Amino acid sequence: MEMLRLAGGQVESLFDDALPVEVRELPEDLARLDALLADAALFEPISAAW
């Protein structure tokens, strides 16, 4: 059974330290989308019905 996750932690490993900063950060367009999805108001209707 699949379940909607409203929060997920960032998993870090030693491999992450070896990657350049550009690879670890989201591109500008995805960063804007991430900020939009991080807004709790976006999920309020879903949470209320859940």
C-alpha positions as CSV (number, residue, x, y, z in Angstrom):
1,M,0.0,0.0,0.0
2,E,1.4,3.4,-0.9
3,M,1.0,6.4,1.4
4,L,1.3,10.1,0.9
5,R,4.3,11.6,2.7
6,L,4.0,15.2,3.7
7,A,7.6,15.4,5.0
8,G,10.7,13.5,4.2
9,G,14.1,13.9,5.6
10,Q,17.3,14.5,3.6
11,V,19.5,11.4,3.7
12,E,23.2,12.4,3.7
13,S,26.1,10.1,3.1
14,L,29.9,10.4,2.8
15,F,29.4,10.4,-1.0
16,D,27.6,13.7,-0.7
17,D,30.7,15.4,0.5
18,A,32.6,14.3,-2.6
19,L,30.1,15.9,-5.0
20,P,30.6,19.5,-6.2
21,V,28.2,22.1,-4.8
22,E,26.5,22.5,-8.2
23,V,25.4,18.9,-8.1
24,R,24.1,19.0,-4.6
25,E,21.9,22.1,-5.2
26,L,18.7,22.3,-7.2
27,P,18.6,24.2,-10.4
28,E,16.8,27.6,-10.1
29,D,13.5,26.3,-11.7
30,L,13.4,23.3,-9.5
31,A,14.3,25.4,-6.4
32,R,11.2,27.6,-7.1
33,L,9.0,24.5,-7.4
34,D,10.5,23.1,-4.2
35,A,9.7,26.4,-2.4
36,L,6.1,26.2,-3.7
37,L,5.6,22.6,-2.6
38,A,7.2,23.5,0.8
39,D,4.3,25.9,1.5
40,A,2.0,24.2,4.1
41,A,-1.0,26.0,2.8
42,L,-0.8,24.0,-0.5
43,F,-1.4,20.7,1.4
44,E,-4.0,22.0,3.9
45,P,-7.0,20.8,1.8
46,I,-5.4,17.4,1.5
47,S,-4.5,17.2,5.2
48,A,-8.0,18.2,6.2
49,A,-9.5,15.4,4.1
50,W,-6.9,12.8,5.1
